[in-house]
Amino acid sequence: EEEKKTDDTASSEDKISALRAELKEAIEKENFERAAQLRDEIKGLEG
């Protein structure tokens, strides 16, 4: 059985990567309100 800590770290990194991609898309669409929400969420996950 794999360590849960490793799985949690991997899933957090995956989520951050997905959020970064969504953030980039929001900026390209000039959806700055959404971009700000995503930025804050990423900061929260990164600690």
BAFI-3210 file (N, C-alpha, C; in Angstrom, 3 decimals, decimal comma, padded with zeros to 6 digits):
// residues 47
n [1|2|3|4|5|6|7|8|9|10|11|12|13|14|15|16|17|18|19|20|21|22|23|24|25|26|27|28|29|30|31|32|33|34|35|36|37|38|39|40|41|42|43|44|45|46|47]
n.u [000,843|000,543|001,922|-000,284|000,317|002,025|000,226|-001,629|-000,026|000,603|-001,972|-002,649|-000,732|-001,522|-004,022|-003,300|-001,876|-003,968|-005,559|-003,825|-003,760|-006,409|-006,454|-004,722|-006,274|-008,499|-007,338|-006,591|-009,114|-009,814|-011,151|-011,002|-011,960|-012,541|-009,960|-008,664|-009,929|-009,055|-006,290|-006,118|-007,052|-005,065|-002,881|-003,729|-003,660|-000,960|000,080]
n.v [-001,202|002,193|005,208|007,490|010,156|010,702|010,311|012,351|014,614|014,387|014,580|017,152|018,623|018,005|019,216|021,890|022,288|022,021|024,169|026,278|026,131|026,746|029,304|030,645|030,490|031,984|034,522|034,984|035,222|037,530|037,418|038,560|038,558|035,876|034,914|036,059|034,697|032,087|032,425|032,987|030,573|028,809|029,844|029,203|026,393|025,950|026,772]
n.w [000,000|-000,865|000,559|002,058|002,287|000,129|-001,984|-001,414|-001,768|-004,483|-005,618|-004,834|-006,226|-008,818|-008,815|-008,447|-010,825|-012,677|-011,878|-012,441|-015,236|-015,779|-014,744|-016,507|-018,815|-018,006|-017,751|-020,415|-021,523|-020,400|-018,000|-015,248|-012,645|-012,112|-012,475|-010,283|-008,180|-008,699|-008,437|-005,695|-004,674|-005,558|-004,133|-001,563|-001,622|-002,058|000,277]
ca.u [000,000|001,313|001,677|-001,320|000,963|002,486|-000,966|-002,174|000,877|000,420|-003,277|-002,585|000,046|-002,383|-005,065|-002,643|-001,603|-005,245|-005,969|-002,945|-004,229|-007,678|-006,072|-004,192|-007,419|-009,307|-006,618|-006,708|-010,488|-009,972|-012,071|-010,072|-012,576|-012,286|-008,513|-008,330|-010,398|-008,153|-004,999|-006,247|-007,184|-003,728|-002,075|-004,185|-003,182|000,498|000,444]
ca.v [000,000|003,429|006,160|008,463|011,464|010,813|010,464|013,682|015,578|014,258|015,104|018,605|019,145|017,884|020,236|023,173|022,355|022,255|025,534|027,186|026,106|027,481|030,694|031,162|030,632|033,106|035,749|035,152|035,655|038,761|037,155|038,825|038,188|034,431|034,761|036,394|033,581|030,963|032,772|032,816|029,137|028,240|030,265|028,421|025,017|025,935|027,036]
ca.w [000,000|-000,946|001,633|001,726|002,180|-001,255|-002,812|-001,169|-002,402|-005,930|-006,004|-004,671|-007,353|-009,998|-008,707|-008,692|-012,272|-013,345|-011,562|-013,193|-016,623|-015,791|-014,504|-017,777|-019,709|-017,517|-018,105|-021,868|-021,802|-019,629|-016,899|-014,156|-011,371|-011,985|-012,333|-008,898|-007,354|-008,946|-007,837|-004,251|-004,412|-005,759|-002,980|-000,418|-001,763|-001,962|001,665]
c.u [000,877|000,966|000,645|-000,718|001,420|001,297|-001,561|-001,335|000,667|-000,916|-003,323|-001,839|-000,774|-003,451|-004,485|-002,358|-002,879|-005,722|-005,126|-003,386|-005,522|-007,424|-005,580|-005,334|-008,287|-008,662|-006,744|-008,093|-010,821|-011,049|-011,268|-010,647|-012,334|-010,794|-008,081|-008,753|-009,448|-006,798|-005,034|-006,342|-005,833|-002,837|-002,436|-003,665|-001,670|000,964|001,148]
c.v [001,250|004,344|007,186|009,848|011,715|011,053|011,867|014,749|015,566|014,870|016,619|019,237|019,090|018,976|021,618|023,348|022,669|023,686|026,552|027,268|026,914|028,978|031,346|031,432|031,825|034,440|036,029|035,661|036,964|038,624|037,299|038,495|036,702|034,176|035,036|035,270|032,395|031,201|032,540|031,342|028,439|028,586|029,447|026,994|024,923|026,200|028,341]
c.w [000,000|000,222|001,179|001,534|000,741|-002,181|-002,659|-001,858|-003,907|-006,350|-005,845|-005,832|-008,639|-009,992|-008,990|-010,182|-013,046|-013,109|-012,317|-014,659|-016,754|-015,589|-015,791|-018,756|-019,310|-017,883|-019,602|-022,265|-021,082|-018,555|-015,602|-012,781|-011,092|-011,763|-010,894|-007,951|-007,474|-008,300|-006,324|-003,874|-004,543|-004,570|-001,746|-000,451|-001,592|-000,533|001,775]
res [e|e|e|k|k|t|d|d|t|a|s|s|e|d|k|i|s|a|l|r|a|e|l|k|e|a|i|e|k|e|n|f|e|r|a|a|q|l|r|d|e|i|k|g|l|e|g]
***
